Amino acid sequence: MSTSAVEVSGEKVKAMWDKRLTEIFCDICIKEILKGNRPGTHFTKDGWLKIMTSFEKETGKAYS
């Protein structure tokens, strides 16, 4: 399980990335790639916004 820093109520805390969250994140990223929101090696700003929104909707976790 990997971790990353997340801001909650103005305070940085560690986010826990388990297998389920990682798979959801990867699936969302693949969908955005197929929609053309990663024209090169990076996602567009709109692509990242859609990834963040979709991830929060599916998991209830608002990671920035």
PDBQT receptor file of N, H, CA, C and O in Angstrom, charges set to zero:
ATOM      1  N   MET A   1       0.852  -1.165   0.000  1.00  0.00    +0.000 N 
ATOM      2  CA  MET A   1       0.000   0.000   0.000  1.00  0.00    +0.000 C 
ATOM      3  C   MET A   1       0.901   1.231   0.000  1.00  0.00    +0.000 C 
ATOM      4  O   MET A   1       1.825   1.317   0.809  1.00  0.00    +0.000 OA
ATOM      5  N   SER A   2       0.648   2.174  -0.884  1.00  0.00    +0.000 N 
ATOM      6  H   SER A   2      -0.102   2.105  -1.541  1.00  0.00    +0.000 HD
ATOM      7  CA  SER A   2       1.462   3.376  -0.941  1.00  0.00    +0.000 C 
ATOM      8  C   SER A   2       0.706   4.547  -0.322  1.00  0.00    +0.000 C 
ATOM      9  O   SER A   2      -0.508   4.488  -0.129  1.00  0.00    +0.000 OA
ATOM     10  N   THR A   3       1.447   5.614  -0.014  1.00  0.00    +0.000 N 
ATOM     11  H   THR A   3       2.434   5.662  -0.171  1.00  0.00    +0.000 HD
ATOM     12  CA  THR A   3       0.843   6.790   0.600  1.00  0.00    +0.000 C 
ATOM     13  C   THR A   3       1.273   8.033  -0.141  1.00  0.00    +0.000 C 
ATOM     14  O   THR A   3       2.275   8.031  -0.855  1.00  0.00    +0.000 OA
ATOM     15  N   SER A   4       0.508   9.099   0.033  1.00  0.00    +0.000 N 
ATOM     16  H   SER A   4      -0.307   9.101   0.614  1.00  0.00    +0.000 HD
ATOM     17  CA  SER A   4       0.861  10.414  -0.475  1.00  0.00    +0.000 C 
ATOM     18  C   SER A   4       0.213  11.434   0.444  1.00  0.00    +0.000 C 
ATOM     19  O   SER A   4      -0.738  11.106   1.153  1.00  0.00    +0.000 OA
ATOM     20  N   ALA A   5       0.711  12.668   0.446  1.00  0.00    +0.000 N 
ATOM     21  H   ALA A   5       1.483  12.935  -0.130  1.00  0.00    +0.000 HD
ATOM     22  CA  ALA A   5       0.159  13.705   1.312  1.00  0.00    +0.000 C 
ATOM     23  C   ALA A   5      -1.125  14.258   0.722  1.00  0.00    +0.000 C 
ATOM     24  O   ALA A   5      -1.228  14.486  -0.483  1.00  0.00    +0.000 OA
ATOM     25  N   VAL A   6      -2.102  14.470   1.595  1.00  0.00    +0.000 N 
ATOM     26  H   VAL A   6      -2.019  14.285   2.574  1.00  0.00    +0.000 HD
ATOM     27  CA  VAL A   6      -3.398  15.016   1.209  1.00  0.00    +0.000 C 
ATOM     28  C   VAL A   6      -3.757  16.108   2.198  1.00  0.00    +0.000 C 
ATOM     29  O   VAL A   6      -3.479  15.988   3.391  1.00  0.00    +0.000 OA
ATOM     30  N   GLU A   7      -4.372  17.172   1.707  1.00  0.00    +0.000 N 
ATOM     31  H   GLU A   7      -4.597  17.270   0.738  1.00  0.00    +0.000 HD
ATOM     32  CA  GLU A   7      -4.772  18.250   2.600  1.00  0.00    +0.000 C 
ATOM     33  C   GLU A   7      -6.215  18.024   3.046  1.00  0.00    +0.000 C 
ATOM     34  O   GLU A   7      -7.114  17.888   2.217  1.00  0.00    +0.000 OA
ATOM     35  N   VAL A   8      -6.426  17.987   4.349  1.00  0.00    +0.000 N 
ATOM     36  H   VAL A   8      -5.696  18.098   5.023  1.00  0.00    +0.000 HD
ATOM     37  CA  VAL A   8      -7.761  17.819   4.929  1.00  0.00    +0.000 C 
ATOM     38  C   VAL A   8      -7.961  18.939   5.935  1.00  0.00    +0.000 C 
ATOM     39  O   VAL A   8      -7.214  19.052   6.907  1.00  0.00    +0.000 OA
ATOM     40  N   SER A   9      -8.971  19.768   5.699  1.00  0.00    +0.000 N 
ATOM     41  H   SER A   9      -9.578  19.676   4.910  1.00  0.00    +0.000 HD
ATOM     42  CA  SER A   9      -9.268  20.903   6.585  1.00  0.00    +0.000 C 
ATOM     43  C   SER A   9      -8.039  21.782   6.808  1.00  0.00    +0.000 C 
ATOM     44  O   SER A   9      -7.778  22.227   7.925  1.00  0.00    +0.000 OA
ATOM     45  N   GLY A  10      -7.300  22.024   5.749  1.00  0.00    +0.000 N 
ATOM     46  H   GLY A  10      -7.512  21.663   4.841  1.00  0.00    +0.000 HD
ATOM     47  CA  GLY A  10      -6.134  22.891   5.830  1.00  0.00    +0.000 C 
ATOM     48  C   GLY A  10      -4.891  22.228   6.398  1.00  0.00    +0.000 C 
ATOM     49  O   GLY A  10      -3.858  22.882   6.539  1.00  0.00    +0.000 OA
ATOM     50  N   GLU A  11      -4.969  20.950   6.726  1.00  0.00    +0.000 N 
ATOM     51  H   GLU A  11      -5.809  20.419   6.611  1.00  0.00    +0.000 HD
ATOM     52  CA  GLU A  11      -3.843  20.226   7.308  1.00  0.00    +0.000 C 
ATOM     53  C   GLU A  11      -3.455  19.063   6.409  1.00  0.00    +0.000 C 
ATOM     54  O   GLU A  11      -4.321  18.343   5.911  1.00  0.00    +0.000 OA
ATOM     55  N   LYS A  12      -2.149  18.876   6.198  1.00  0.00    +0.000 N 
ATOM     56  H   LYS A  12      -1.446  19.461   6.602  1.00  0.00    +0.000 HD
ATOM     57  CA  LYS A  12      -1.695  17.765   5.349  1.00  0.00    +0.000 C 
ATOM     58  C   LYS A  12      -1.678  16.469   6.149  1.00  0.00    +0.000 C 
ATOM     59  O   LYS A  12      -1.109  16.397   7.238  1.00  0.00    +0.000 OA
ATOM     60  N   VAL A  13      -2.310  15.453   5.587  1.00  0.00    +0.000 N 
ATOM     61  H   VAL A  13      -2.772  15.511   4.702  1.00  0.00    +0.000 HD
ATOM     62  CA  VAL A  13      -2.314  14.118   6.188  1.00  0.00    +0.000 C 
ATOM     63  C   VAL A  13      -1.941  13.117   5.100  1.00  0.00    +0.000 C 
ATOM     64  O   VAL A  13      -1.998  13.442   3.914  1.00  0.00    +0.000 OA
ATOM     65  N   LYS A  14      -1.564  11.912   5.490  1.00  0.00    +0.000 N 
ATOM     66  H   LYS A  14      -1.518  11.647   6.453  1.00  0.00    +0.000 HD
ATOM     67  CA  LYS A  14      -1.199  10.897   4.503  1.00  0.00    +0.000 C 
ATOM     68  C   LYS A  14      -2.439  10.183   3.981  1.00  0.00    +0.000 C 
ATOM     69  O   LYS A  14      -3.319   9.796   4.749  1.00  0.00    +0.000 OA
ATOM     70  N   ALA A  15      -2.493  10.018   2.677  1.00  0.00    +0.000 N 
ATOM     71  H   ALA A  15      -1.777  10.332   2.053  1.00  0.00    +0.000 HD
ATOM     72  CA  ALA A  15      -3.562   9.260   2.033  1.00  0.00    +0.000 C 
ATOM     73  C   ALA A  15      -3.097   7.817   1.897  1.00  0.00    +0.000 C 
ATOM     74  O   ALA A  15      -1.938   7.557   1.573  1.00  0.00    +0.000 OA
ATOM     75  N   MET A  16      -3.989   6.898   2.142  1.00  0.00    +0.000 N 
ATOM     76  H   MET A  16      -4.931   7.109   2.405  1.00  0.00    +0.000 HD
ATOM     77  CA  MET A  16      -3.659   5.485   2.026  1.00  0.00    +0.000 C 
ATOM     78  C   MET A  16      -4.202   4.960   0.693  1.00  0.00    +0.000 C 
ATOM     79  O   MET A  16      -5.409   4.993   0.455  1.00  0.00    +0.000 OA
ATOM     80  N   TRP A  17      -3.313   4.482  -0.165  1.00  0.00    +0.000 N 
ATOM     81  H   TRP A  17      -2.332   4.456   0.028  1.00  0.00    +0.000 HD
ATOM     82  CA  TRP A  17      -3.690   3.967  -1.472  1.00  0.00    +0.000 C 
ATOM     83  C   TRP A  17      -3.677   2.441  -1.424  1.00  0.00    +0.000 C 
ATOM     84  O   TRP A  17      -2.619   1.819  -1.518  1.00  0.00    +0.000 OA
ATOM     85  N   ASP A  18      -4.857   1.842  -1.276  1.00  0.00    +0.000 N 
ATOM     86  H   ASP A  18      -5.717   2.347  -1.199  1.00  0.00    +0.000 HD
ATOM     87  CA  ASP A  18      -4.932   0.385  -1.307  1.00  0.00    +0.000 C 
ATOM     88  C   ASP A  18      -5.166  -0.076  -2.747  1.00  0.00    +0.000 C 
ATOM     89  O   ASP A  18      -5.258   0.742  -3.662  1.00  0.00    +0.000 OA
ATOM     90  N   LYS A  19      -5.260  -1.368  -2.933  1.00  0.00    +0.000 N 
ATOM     91  H   LYS A  19      -5.185  -2.033  -2.190  1.00  0.00    +0.000 HD
ATOM     92  CA  LYS A  19      -5.409  -1.929  -4.284  1.00  0.00    +0.000 C 
ATOM     93  C   LYS A  19      -6.668  -1.403  -4.968  1.00  0.00    +0.000 C 
ATOM     94  O   LYS A  19      -6.626  -1.048  -6.146  1.00  0.00    +0.000 OA
ATOM     95  N   ARG A  20      -7.787  -1.348  -4.244  1.00  0.00    +0.000 N 
ATOM     96  H   ARG A  20      -7.821  -1.636  -3.287  1.00  0.00    +0.000 HD
ATOM     97  CA  ARG A  20      -9.058  -0.895  -4.808  1.00  0.00    +0.000 C 
ATOM     98  C   ARG A  20      -8.963   0.555  -5.305  1.00  0.00    +0.000 C 
ATOM     99  O   ARG A  20      -9.384   0.854  -6.423  1.00  0.00    +0.000 OA
ATOM    100  N   LEU A  21      -8.413   1.455  -4.477  1.00  0.00    +0.000 N 
ATOM    101  H   LEU A  21      -8.071   1.212  -3.569  1.00  0.00    +0.000 HD
ATOM    102  CA  LEU A  21      -8.296   2.858  -4.869  1.00  0.00    +0.000 C 
ATOM    103  C   LEU A  21      -7.358   3.020  -6.059  1.00  0.00    +0.000 C 
ATOM    104  O   LEU A  21      -7.617   3.822  -6.957  1.00  0.00    +0.000 OA
ATOM    105  N   THR A  22      -6.276   2.261  -6.064  1.00  0.00    +0.000 N 
ATOM    106  H   THR A  22      -6.066   1.610  -5.335  1.00  0.00    +0.000 HD
ATOM    107  CA  THR A  22      -5.324   2.323  -7.172  1.00  0.00    +0.000 C 
ATOM    108  C   THR A  22      -5.982   1.876  -8.475  1.00  0.00    +0.000 C 
ATOM    109  O   THR A  22      -5.778   2.499  -9.517  1.00  0.00    +0.000 OA
ATOM    110  N   GLU A  23      -6.765   0.806  -8.423  1.00  0.00    +0.000 N 
ATOM    111  H   GLU A  23      -6.930   0.300  -7.577  1.00  0.00    +0.000 HD
ATOM    112  CA  GLU A  23      -7.451   0.314  -9.623  1.00  0.00    +0.000 C 
ATOM    113  C   GLU A  23      -8.488   1.319 -10.118  1.00  0.00    +0.000 C 
ATOM    114  O   GLU A  23      -8.609   1.536 -11.324  1.00  0.00    +0.000 OA
ATOM    115  N   ILE A  24      -9.230   1.931  -9.211  1.00  0.00    +0.000 N 
ATOM    116  H   ILE A  24      -9.131   1.755  -8.231  1.00  0.00    +0.000 HD
ATOM    117  CA  ILE A  24     -10.214   2.945  -9.600  1.00  0.00    +0.000 C 
ATOM    118  C   ILE A  24      -9.510   4.110 -10.274  1.00  0.00    +0.000 C 
ATOM    119  O   ILE A  24      -9.947   4.577 -11.326  1.00  0.00    +0.000 OA
ATOM    120  N   PHE A  25      -8.412   4.588  -9.671  1.00  0.00    +0.000 N 
ATOM    121  H   PHE A  25      -8.057   4.209  -8.816  1.00  0.00    +0.000 HD
ATOM    122  CA  PHE A  25      -7.652   5.704 -10.228  1.00  0.00    +0.000 C 
ATOM    123  C   PHE A  25      -7.140   5.374 -11.631  1.00  0.00    +0.000 C 
ATOM    124  O   PHE A  25      -7.270   6.179 -12.553  1.00  0.00    +0.000 OA
ATOM    125  N   CYS A  26      -6.562   4.193 -11.781  1.00  0.00    +0.000 N 
ATOM    126  H   CYS A  26      -6.457   3.539 -11.032  1.00  0.00    +0.000 HD
ATOM    127  CA  CYS A  26      -6.028   3.789 -13.087  1.00  0.00    +0.000 C 
ATOM    128  C   CYS A  26      -7.133   3.679 -14.137  1.00  0.00    +0.000 C 
ATOM    129  O   CYS A  26      -6.947   4.105 -15.277  1.00  0.00    +0.000 OA
ATOM    130  N   ASP A  27      -8.278   3.113 -13.763  1.00  0.00    +0.000 N 
ATOM    131  H   ASP A  27      -8.429   2.768 -12.837  1.00  0.00    +0.000 HD
ATOM    132  CA  ASP A  27      -9.402   3.005 -14.700  1.00  0.00    +0.000 C 
ATOM    133  C   ASP A  27      -9.888   4.381 -15.153  1.00  0.00    +0.000 C 
ATOM    134  O   ASP A  27     -10.178   4.584 -16.332  1.00  0.00    +0.000 OA
ATOM    135  N   ILE A  28      -9.976   5.318 -14.218  1.00  0.00    +0.000 N 
ATOM    136  H   ILE A  28      -9.740   5.152 -13.260  1.00  0.00    +0.000 HD
ATOM    137  CA  ILE A  28     -10.400   6.681 -14.558  1.00  0.00    +0.000 C 
ATOM    138  C   ILE A  28      -9.379   7.319 -15.503  1.00  0.00    +0.000 C 
ATOM    139  O   ILE A  28      -9.758   7.969 -16.477  1.00  0.00    +0.000 OA
ATOM    140  N   CYS A  29      -8.088   7.134 -15.218  1.00  0.00    +0.000 N 
ATOM    141  H   CYS A  29      -7.781   6.605 -14.427  1.00  0.00    +0.000 HD
ATOM    142  CA  CYS A  29      -7.041   7.695 -16.085  1.00  0.00    +0.000 C 
ATOM    143  C   CYS A  29      -7.126   7.117 -17.501  1.00  0.00    +0.000 C 
ATOM    144  O   CYS A  29      -6.985   7.847 -18.482  1.00  0.00    +0.000 OA
ATOM    145  N   ILE A  30      -7.353   5.818 -17.603  1.00  0.00    +0.000 N 
ATOM    146  H   ILE A  30      -7.467   5.224 -16.806  1.00  0.00    +0.000 HD
ATOM    147  CA  ILE A  30      -7.475   5.182 -18.921  1.00  0.00    +0.000 C 
ATOM    148  C   ILE A  30      -8.645   5.777 -19.696  1.00  0.00    +0.000 C 
ATOM    149  O   ILE A  30      -8.528   6.041 -20.892  1.00  0.00    +0.000 OA
ATOM    150  N   LYS A  31      -9.769   5.989 -19.020  1.00  0.00    +0.000 N 
ATOM    151  H   LYS A  31      -9.864   5.774 -18.048  1.00  0.00    +0.000 HD
ATOM    152  CA  LYS A  31     -10.936   6.590 -19.685  1.00  0.00    +0.000 C 
ATOM    153  C   LYS A  31     -10.605   7.975 -20.214  1.00  0.00    +0.000 C 
ATOM    154  O   LYS A  31     -11.004   8.330 -21.323  1.00  0.00    +0.000 OA
ATOM    155  N   GLU A  32      -9.874   8.762 -19.423  1.00  0.00    +0.000 N 
ATOM    156  H   GLU A  32      -9.550   8.473 -18.522  1.00  0.00    +0.000 HD
ATOM    157  CA  GLU A  32      -9.520  10.109 -19.866  1.00  0.00    +0.000 C 
ATOM    158  C   GLU A  32      -8.517  10.080 -21.020  1.00  0.00    +0.000 C 
ATOM    159  O   GLU A  32      -8.567  10.941 -21.899  1.00  0.00    +0.000 OA
ATOM    160  N   ILE A  33      -7.621   9.114 -21.028  1.00  0.00    +0.000 N 
ATOM    161  H   ILE A  33      -7.581   8.415 -20.314  1.00  0.00    +0.000 HD
ATOM    162  CA  ILE A  33      -6.693   8.959 -22.154  1.00  0.00    +0.000 C 
ATOM    163  C   ILE A  33      -7.479   8.656 -23.428  1.00  0.00    +0.000 C 
ATOM    164  O   ILE A  33      -7.222   9.242 -24.480  1.00  0.00    +0.000 OA
ATOM    165  N   LEU A  34      -8.436   7.739 -23.326  1.00  0.00    +0.000 N 
ATOM    166  H   LEU A  34      -8.646   7.263 -22.471  1.00  0.00    +0.000 HD
ATOM    167  CA  LEU A  34      -9.245   7.368 -24.490  1.00  0.00    +0.000 C 
ATOM    168  C   LEU A  34     -10.106   8.526 -24.988  1.00  0.00    +0.000 C 
ATOM    169  O   LEU A  34     -10.446   8.584 -26.169  1.00  0.00    +0.000 OA
ATOM    170  N   LYS A  35     -10.461   9.452 -24.090  1.00  0.00    +0.000 N 
ATOM    171  H   LYS A  35     -10.185   9.405 -23.130  1.00  0.00    +0.000 HD
ATOM    172  CA  LYS A  35     -11.239  10.634 -24.473  1.00  0.00    +0.000 C 
ATOM    173  C   LYS A  35     -10.354  11.718 -25.095  1.00  0.00    +0.000 C 
ATOM    174  O   LYS A  35     -10.862  12.733 -25.571  1.00  0.00    +0.000 OA
ATOM    175  N   GLY A  36      -9.034  11.506 -25.093  1.00  0.00    +0.000 N 
ATOM    176  H   GLY A  36      -8.621  10.681 -24.706  1.00  0.00    +0.000 HD
ATOM    177  CA  GLY A  36      -8.121  12.474 -25.695  1.00  0.00    +0.000 C 
ATOM    178  C   GLY A  36      -7.622  13.537 -24.736  1.00  0.00    +0.000 C 
ATOM    179  O   GLY A  36      -7.089  14.556 -25.175  1.00  0.00    +0.000 OA
ATOM    180  N   ASN A  37      -7.780  13.326 -23.435  1.00  0.00    +0.000 N 
ATOM    181  H   ASN A  37      -8.213  12.498 -23.078  1.00  0.00    +0.000 HD
ATOM    182  CA  ASN A  37      -7.343  14.316 -22.461  1.00  0.00    +0.000 C 
ATOM    183  C   ASN A  37      -5.903  14.132 -22.000  1.00  0.00    +0.000 C 
ATOM    184  O   ASN A  37      -5.493  14.695 -20.986  1.00  0.00    +0.000 OA
ATOM    185  N   ARG A  38      -5.141  13.345 -22.746  1.00  0.00    +0.000 N 
ATOM    186  H   ARG A  38      -5.474  12.887 -23.570  1.00  0.00    +0.000 HD
ATOM    187  CA  ARG A  38      -3.689  13.229 -22.552  1.00  0.00    +0.000 C 
ATOM    188  C   ARG A  38      -3.057  13.189 -23.937  1.00  0.00    +0.000 C 
ATOM    189  O   ARG A  38      -2.667  12.129 -24.426  1.00  0.00    +0.000 OA
ATOM    190  N   PRO A  39      -2.962  14.369 -24.567  1.00  0.00    +0.000 N 
ATOM    191  CA  PRO A  39      -2.485  14.411 -25.946  1.00  0.00    +0.000 C 
ATOM    192  C   PRO A  39      -1.010  14.045 -26.119  1.00  0.00    +0.000 C 
ATOM    193  O   PRO A  39      -0.595  13.663 -27.213  1.00  0.00    +0.000 OA
ATOM    194  N   GLY A  40      -0.234  14.154 -25.076  1.00  0.00    +0.000 N 
ATOM    195  H   GLY A  40      -0.572  14.464 -24.187  1.00  0.00    +0.000 HD
ATOM    196  CA  GLY A  40       1.187  13.814 -25.145  1.00  0.00    +0.000 C 
ATOM    197  C   GLY A  40       1.545  12.940 -23.963  1.00  0.00    +0.000 C 
ATOM    198  O   GLY A  40       1.015  11.843 -23.791  1.00  0.00    +0.000 OA
ATOM    199  N   THR A  41       2.459  13.452 -23.150  1.00  0.00    +0.000 N 
ATOM    200  H   THR A  41       2.889  14.343 -23.290  1.00  0.00    +0.000 HD
ATOM    201  CA  THR A  41       2.896  12.685 -21.983  1.00  0.00    +0.000 C 
ATOM    202  C   THR A  41       2.220  13.128 -20.692  1.00  0.00    +0.000 C 
ATOM    203  O   THR A  41       2.449  12.532 -19.639  1.00  0.00    +0.000 OA
ATOM    204  N   HIS A  42       1.389  14.166 -20.760  1.00  0.00    +0.000 N 
ATOM    205  H   HIS A  42       1.203  14.650 -21.615  1.00  0.00    +0.000 HD
ATOM    206  CA  HIS A  42       0.736  14.697 -19.571  1.00  0.00    +0.000 C 
ATOM    207  C   HIS A  42      -0.763  14.879 -19.828  1.00  0.00    +0.000 C 
ATOM    208  O   HIS A  42      -1.187  15.100 -20.962  1.00  0.00    +0.000 OA
ATOM    209  N   PHE A  43      -1.551  14.783 -18.763  1.00  0.00    +0.000 N 
ATOM    210  H   PHE A  43      -1.207  14.603 -17.841  1.00  0.00    +0.000 HD
ATOM    211  CA  PHE A  43      -2.980  15.073 -18.886  1.00  0.00    +0.000 C 
ATOM    212  C   PHE A  43      -3.172  16.577 -19.020  1.00  0.00    +0.000 C 
ATOM    213  O   PHE A  43      -2.387  17.362 -18.487  1.00  0.00    +0.000 OA
ATOM    214  N   THR A  44      -4.216  16.969 -19.732  1.00  0.00    +0.000 N 
ATOM    215  H   THR A  44      -4.853  16.331 -20.165  1.00  0.00    +0.000 HD
ATOM    216  CA  THR A  44      -4.572  18.380 -19.826  1.00  0.00    +0.000 C 
ATOM    217  C   THR A  44      -5.154  18.822 -18.482  1.00  0.00    +0.000 C 
ATOM    218  O   THR A  44      -5.481  17.983 -17.642  1.00  0.00    +0.000 OA
ATOM    219  N   LYS A  45      -5.282  20.131 -18.278  1.00  0.00    +0.000 N 
ATOM    220  H   LYS A  45      -5.016  20.812 -18.960  1.00  0.00    +0.000 HD
ATOM    221  CA  LYS A  45      -5.896  20.632 -17.040  1.00  0.00    +0.000 C 
ATOM    222  C   LYS A  45      -7.317  20.101 -16.911  1.00  0.00    +0.000 C 
ATOM    223  O   LYS A  45      -7.740  19.705 -15.825  1.00  0.00    +0.000 OA
ATOM    224  N   ASP A  46      -8.050  20.094 -18.015  1.00  0.00    +0.000 N 
ATOM    225  H   ASP A  46      -7.706  20.416 -18.898  1.00  0.00    +0.000 HD
ATOM    226  CA  ASP A  46      -9.417  19.566 -18.008  1.00  0.00    +0.000 C 
ATOM    227  C   ASP A  46      -9.420  18.072 -17.686  1.00  0.00    +0.000 C 
ATOM    228  O   ASP A  46     -10.298  17.586 -16.972  1.00  0.00    +0.000 OA
ATOM    229  N   GLY A  47      -8.439  17.353 -18.213  1.00  0.00    +0.000 N 
ATOM    230  H   GLY A  47      -7.726  17.748 -18.793  1.00  0.00    +0.000 HD
ATOM    231  CA  GLY A  47      -8.327  15.926 -17.934  1.00  0.00    +0.000 C 
ATOM    232  C   GLY A  47      -8.117  15.660 -16.453  1.00  0.00    +0.000 C 
ATOM    233  O   GLY A  47      -8.758  14.778 -15.882  1.00  0.00    +0.000 OA
ATOM    234  N   TRP A  48      -7.205  16.435 -15.816  1.00  0.00    +0.000 N 
ATOM    235  H   TRP A  48      -6.684  17.151 -16.280  1.00  0.00    +0.000 HD
ATOM    236  CA  TRP A  48      -6.953  16.266 -14.383  1.00  0.00    +0.000 C 
ATOM    237  C   TRP A  48      -8.183  16.619 -13.569  1.00  0.00    +0.000 C 
ATOM    238  O   TRP A  48      -8.488  15.943 -12.587  1.00  0.00    +0.000 OA
ATOM    239  N   LEU A  49      -8.896  17.668 -13.962  1.00  0.00    +0.000 N 
ATOM    240  H   LEU A  49      -8.648  18.217 -14.760  1.00  0.00    +0.000 HD
ATOM    241  CA  LEU A  49     -10.115  18.053 -13.246  1.00  0.00    +0.000 C 
ATOM    242  C   LEU A  49     -11.145  16.925 -13.309  1.00  0.00    +0.000 C 
ATOM    243  O   LEU A  49     -11.791  16.608 -12.310  1.00  0.00    +0.000 OA
ATOM    244  N   LYS A  50     -11.290  16.326 -14.484  1.00  0.00    +0.000 N 
ATOM    245  H   LYS A  50     -10.765  16.584 -15.295  1.00  0.00    +0.000 HD
ATOM    246  CA  LYS A  50     -12.237  15.214 -14.635  1.00  0.00    +0.000 C 
ATOM    247  C   LYS A  50     -11.793  13.992 -13.831  1.00  0.00    +0.000 C 
ATOM    248  O   LYS A  50     -12.629  13.288 -13.264  1.00  0.00    +0.000 OA
ATOM    249  N   ILE A  51     -10.487  13.737 -13.779  1.00  0.00    +0.000 N 
ATOM    250  H   ILE A  51      -9.809  14.309 -14.240  1.00  0.00    +0.000 HD
ATOM    251  CA  ILE A  51      -9.961  12.622 -12.987  1.00  0.00    +0.000 C 
ATOM    252  C   ILE A  51     -10.283  12.846 -11.513  1.00  0.00    +0.000 C 
ATOM    253  O   ILE A  51     -10.796  11.950 -10.844  1.00  0.00    +0.000 OA
ATOM    254  N   MET A  52      -9.982  14.037 -11.010  1.00  0.00    +0.000 N 
ATOM    255  H   MET A  52      -9.565  14.765 -11.554  1.00  0.00    +0.000 HD
ATOM    256  CA  MET A  52     -10.231  14.332  -9.608  1.00  0.00    +0.000 C 
ATOM    257  C   MET A  52     -11.717  14.246  -9.270  1.00  0.00    +0.000 C 
ATOM    258  O   MET A  52     -12.090  13.693  -8.235  1.00  0.00    +0.000 OA
ATOM    259  N   THR A  53     -12.558  14.789 -10.137  1.00  0.00    +0.000 N 
ATOM    260  H   THR A  53     -12.255  15.237 -10.978  1.00  0.00    +0.000 HD
ATOM    261  CA  THR A  53     -14.000  14.768  -9.912  1.00  0.00    +0.000 C 
ATOM    262  C   THR A  53     -14.544  13.343  -9.934  1.00  0.00    +0.000 C 
ATOM    263  O   THR A  53     -15.322  12.960  -9.062  1.00  0.00    +0.000 OA
ATOM    264  N   SER A  54     -14.140  12.569 -10.917  1.00  0.00    +0.000 N 
ATOM    265  H   SER A  54     -13.508  12.880 -11.626  1.00  0.00    +0.000 HD
ATOM    266  CA  SER A  54     -14.601  11.180 -11.029  1.00  0.00    +0.000 C 
ATOM    267  C   SER A  54     -14.124  10.341  -9.853  1.00  0.00    +0.000 C 
ATOM    268  O   SER A  54     -14.873   9.514  -9.333  1.00  0.00    +0.000 OA
ATOM    269  N   PHE A  55     -12.870  10.552  -9.430  1.00  0.00    +0.000 N 
ATOM    270  H   PHE A  55     -12.262  11.224  -9.853  1.00  0.00    +0.000 HD
ATOM    271  CA  PHE A  55     -12.316   9.790  -8.315  1.00  0.00    +0.000 C 
ATOM    272  C   PHE A  55     -13.090  10.087  -7.035  1.00  0.00    +0.000 C 
ATOM    273  O   PHE A  55     -13.428   9.175  -6.281  1.00  0.00    +0.000 OA
ATOM    274  N   GLU A  56     -13.367  11.356  -6.796  1.00  0.00    +0.000 N 
ATOM    275  H   GLU A  56     -13.093  12.097  -7.408  1.00  0.00    +0.000 HD
ATOM    276  CA  GLU A  56     -14.127  11.721  -5.594  1.00  0.00    +0.000 C 
ATOM    277  C   GLU A  56     -15.543  11.152  -5.643  1.00  0.00    +0.000 C 
ATOM    278  O   GLU A  56     -16.063  10.679  -4.633  1.00  0.00    +0.000 OA
ATOM    279  N   LYS A  57     -16.158  11.202  -6.812  1.00  0.00    +0.000 N 
ATOM    280  H   LYS A  57     -15.736  11.587  -7.632  1.00  0.00    +0.000 HD
ATOM    281  CA  LYS A  57     -17.518  10.676  -6.969  1.00  0.00    +0.000 C 
ATOM    282  C   LYS A  57     -17.564   9.175  -6.699  1.00  0.00    +0.000 C 
ATOM    283  O   LYS A  57     -18.488   8.689  -6.046  1.00  0.00    +0.000 OA
ATOM    284  N   GLU A  58     -16.571   8.438  -7.198  1.00  0.00    +0.000 N 
ATOM    285  H   GLU A  58     -15.821   8.832  -7.728  1.00  0.00    +0.000 HD
ATOM    286  CA  GLU A  58     -16.565   6.974  -7.050  1.00  0.00    +0.000 C 
ATOM    287  C   GLU A  58     -16.117   6.490  -5.678  1.00  0.00    +0.000 C 
ATOM    288  O   GLU A  58     -16.552   5.437  -5.211  1.00  0.00    +0.000 OA
ATOM    289  N   THR A  59     -15.239   7.269  -5.030  1.00  0.00    +0.000 N 
ATOM    290  H   THR A  59     -14.886   8.124  -5.409  1.00  0.00    +0.000 HD
ATOM    291  CA  THR A  59     -14.653   6.792  -3.777  1.00  0.00    +0.000 C 
ATOM    292  C   THR A  59     -15.056   7.592  -2.540  1.00  0.00    +0.000 C 
ATOM    293  O   THR A  59     -14.933   7.110  -1.414  1.00  0.00    +0.000 OA
ATOM    294  N   GLY A  60     -15.538   8.814  -2.755  1.00  0.00    +0.000 N 
ATOM    295  H   GLY A  60     -15.638   9.205  -3.670  1.00  0.00    +0.000 HD
ATOM    296  CA  GLY A  60     -15.839   9.686  -1.626  1.00  0.00    +0.000 C 
ATOM    297  C   GLY A  60     -14.592  10.333  -1.040  1.00  0.00    +0.000 C 
ATOM    298  O   GLY A  60     -14.658  10.958   0.018  1.00  0.00    +0.000 OA
ATOM    299  N   LYS A  61     -13.459  10.189  -1.716  1.00  0.00    +0.000 N 
ATOM    300  H   LYS A  61     -13.405   9.681  -2.576  1.00  0.00    +0.000 HD
ATOM    301  CA  LYS A  61     -12.190  10.754  -1.245  1.00  0.00    +0.000 C 
ATOM    302  C   LYS A  61     -11.786  11.901  -2.162  1.00  0.00    +0.000 C 
ATOM    303  O   LYS A  61     -11.662  11.721  -3.373  1.00  0.00    +0.000 OA
ATOM    304  N   ALA A  62     -11.581  13.086  -1.580  1.00  0.00    +0.000 N 
ATOM    305  H   ALA A  62     -11.682  13.233  -0.596  1.00  0.00    +0.000 HD
ATOM    306  CA  ALA A  62     -11.223  14.278  -2.339  1.00  0.00    +0.000 C 
ATOM    307  C   ALA A  62      -9.719  14.514  -2.255  1.00  0.00    +0.000 C 
ATOM    308  O   ALA A  62      -9.267  15.330  -1.451  1.00  0.00    +0.000 OA
ATOM    309  N   TYR A  63      -8.942  13.813  -3.070  1.00  0.00    +0.000 N 
ATOM    310  H   TYR A  63      -9.309  13.150  -3.723  1.00  0.00    +0.000 HD
ATOM    311  CA  TYR A  63      -7.491  14.003  -3.112  1.00  0.00    +0.000 C 
ATOM    312  C   TYR A  63      -7.180  15.089  -4.117  1.00  0.00    +0.000 C 
ATOM    313  O   TYR A  63      -7.811  15.169  -5.171  1.00  0.00    +0.000 OA
ATOM    314  N   SER A  64      -6.200  15.933  -3.790  1.00  0.00    +0.000 N 
ATOM    315  H   SER A  64      -5.688  15.868  -2.934  1.00  0.00    +0.000 HD
ATOM    316  CA  SER A  64      -5.821  16.993  -4.728  1.00  0.00    +0.000 C 
ATOM    317  C   SER A  64      -4.528  16.636  -5.431  1.00  0.00    +0.000 C 
ATOM    318  O   SER A  64      -4.044  17.405  -6.261  1.00  0.00    +0.000 OA
TER     319      SER A  64
